[in-house]
Structures are given as C-alpha cells and as structure tokens.
Amino acid sequence: VPFRSAHQHVGTLVRYCIDHEVIKLADLTIEQMRQISKCALITKDVFNWLGAENVVKRYQTTGNAGLSGYRDQLDQWKRRLAKS
C-alpha cells in the first residue's frame, strides 16, 4: 500500500477512535479496522506495528529518533571524544 493511502487509512481509524472514545487502535478488531478504513488488506500482523514502542523499534534511517539512531550517535561521539 502506498504511504499516502496507508496514512489516509490510519487517519480514518484514528478519527473513528476519537469520535467513539476508543483509547487505542489495538482496541479495535481486525474486522472493525477493515470496515472503518474500507481496506481489506489489513491482517492480524497489524498489531505488531501498533504502539509507540513498536514504531520506534522500526526506525531505520540515519539519524533516526529510535534506539538504533541513539546507539549510532553514541558510538560516533565516543569515537570522536577518544580522538581528542
């Protein structure tokens, strides 16, 4: 699914949760997610992607705000300071 489409589906789900006082996307069933977003491609693995911790774990780009980005920056600073 292209990013723009996925973003729109997630936005639809978030709006539904706000309007219906659902606390987390994970509180919805797969079938509810499919009906609300009108996206039949949603499967049970969606729960592996939900939540801030899961999102941060998946950060891959250089300089990211996740754990891998933190470790990269820490290693770079250690090398830089060791040269001083």
C-alpha positions as CSV (number, residue, x, y, z in Angstrom):
1,V,0.0,0.0,0.0
2,P,1.5,3.4,-0.9
3,F,2.4,5.6,2.1
4,R,-0.3,8.2,1.2
5,S,-3.0,5.6,1.1
6,A,-1.8,3.9,4.3
7,H,-1.7,7.3,6.0
8,Q,-5.3,8.0,4.9
9,H,-6.5,4.6,6.3
10,V,-4.8,5.2,9.6
11,G,-6.2,8.7,9.8
12,T,-9.7,7.3,9.3
13,L,-9.1,4.8,12.1
14,V,-7.8,7.4,14.4
15,R,-10.7,9.7,13.7
16,Y,-13.1,6.8,14.4
17,C,-11.3,6.2,17.7
18,I,-11.5,9.8,18.7
19,D,-15.2,10.1,17.8
20,H,-16.1,6.8,19.6
21,E,-13.8,7.3,22.6
22,V,-11.7,4.2,21.7
23,I,-8.4,4.6,23.6
24,K,-6.1,2.7,21.3
25,L,-6.2,1.4,17.7
26,A,-5.3,-2.0,19.2
27,D,-8.7,-2.0,20.9
28,L,-10.3,-2.4,17.5
29,T,-10.7,-5.9,15.9
30,I,-9.3,-6.6,12.5
31,E,-12.8,-6.7,11.1
32,Q,-13.6,-3.3,12.6
33,M,-10.4,-1.9,11.1
34,R,-11.3,-3.3,7.7
35,Q,-14.9,-1.9,7.8
36,I,-13.9,1.5,9.2
37,S,-11.0,2.1,6.8
38,K,-12.5,0.3,3.9
39,C,-9.2,-1.5,3.5
40,A,-9.4,-5.3,3.1
41,L,-5.6,-5.6,3.2
42,I,-5.5,-5.3,7.0
43,T,-4.3,-8.5,8.6
44,K,-3.6,-9.6,12.1
45,D,0.0,-8.6,11.8
46,V,-1.1,-5.0,12.1
47,F,-0.9,-5.5,15.9
48,N,2.9,-5.9,15.5
49,W,3.1,-2.4,14.2
50,L,0.8,-0.5,16.7
51,G,2.1,1.4,19.6
52,A,4.9,3.9,20.1
53,E,7.4,1.2,21.2
54,N,6.9,-0.9,18.0
55,V,7.1,2.2,15.8
56,V,10.4,3.3,17.3
57,K,11.9,-0.2,17.0
58,R,11.3,0.0,13.3
59,Y,13.2,3.3,12.7
60,Q,15.9,2.5,10.2
61,T,17.2,5.8,8.6
62,T,20.4,7.5,9.6
63,G,19.8,10.0,12.4
64,N,16.5,8.5,13.4
65,A,14.9,9.1,16.8
66,G,14.8,5.4,17.7
67,L,17.2,3.2,19.6
68,S,19.4,2.4,16.6
69,G,19.8,6.2,15.9
70,Y,20.7,6.7,19.6
71,R,23.3,4.0,19.5
72,D,24.8,5.3,16.3
73,Q,25.1,8.8,17.7
74,L,26.6,7.5,20.9
75,D,29.2,5.4,19.1
76,Q,30.1,8.3,16.9
77,W,30.6,10.6,19.9
78,K,32.7,8.0,21.7
79,R,35.0,7.7,18.7
80,R,35.2,11.5,18.3
81,L,36.0,12.0,22.0
82,A,38.5,9.2,22.0
83,K,40.4,11.1,19.3
84,S,40.6,14.3,21.4
